[in-house]
Amino acid sequence: MPQLRPKSQSRDVKIAVIGNNTVGKTSLSLRFIYGDFHPGYFHTRGGDIYLKQIKVHDQTVNLKLVDTAGHPYQRSLIGPLYKDADGVIILYDVTSEKSFNALDDWIIAAQENNCREVVLVGNKLDLCKDSKKQEEVTNELKLIADRHNLRHYLVSAKTNLNVNRPFNRLLREVLQRQAAEQARALIKDKEEVHQLQTTEKQVSGCFDCIMS
Ligand code: GDP
């Protein structure tokens, strides 16, 4: 029977970063995990997995972060890597229209792979120097996020702008959902035990009737 875990017990959370090639998935993952930025393109074959233990409020989380490859020829292969992820970051590059136009396909892929919490994130904001361009980028991201009812963020893995925000948001939502699911399972179990006890009483009552 599932027990309500004490808050101090750690939880396992799997988060994946998906999106087109060169949008900065590896840079974002490394920035979040190690806190630094290494310029240059990292060739991700299939997927890389990073493990990190972090605290979310008073809860210890064993985070498994999956950084996936984004080449079109690899897309069908990487699905199993982020299938059933608790949370997924769909990343695009704010200077690449092609990566922005691919967001709809990635959203569908996340749904098909049963990813539970999804956020849209635009990376490389440091390359949008003027405020007019930044406003344009913000508006177009908001439009697609609203259409799909998803949260959205603009970040820079290079300058570390806002990098923690989508991760923290996902982690909080995943923990809340896990706690709610656990509570529901406990209630269901209690109901089943109660039902069983009631049935047992009825059966033993009938048995007493027969015997007397
Ligand atoms: P991936 O293929 O999606 O994993 O992309 P990478 O992390 O390998 O990054 C592709 C290129 O974009 C590399 O040259 C990175 O240095 C660069 N890059 C990644 N994030 C940023 C960012 O926030 N700002 C800038 N200016 N460049 C970035």
Boltz pocket constraint, residues with backbone or C-beta under 6 A from the ligand:
constraints:
  - pocket:
      binder: B
      contacts: [[A, 19], [A, 20], [A, 21], [A, 22], [A, 23], [A, 24], [A, 25], [A, 26], [A, 27], [A, 28], [A, 38], [A, 39], [A, 40], [A, 41], [A, 42], [A, 43], [A, 44], [A, 68], [A, 70], [A, 123], [A, 124], [A, 125], [A, 126], [A, 127], [A, 155], [A, 156], [A, 157], [A, 158], [A, 159]]
      max_distance: 6.0
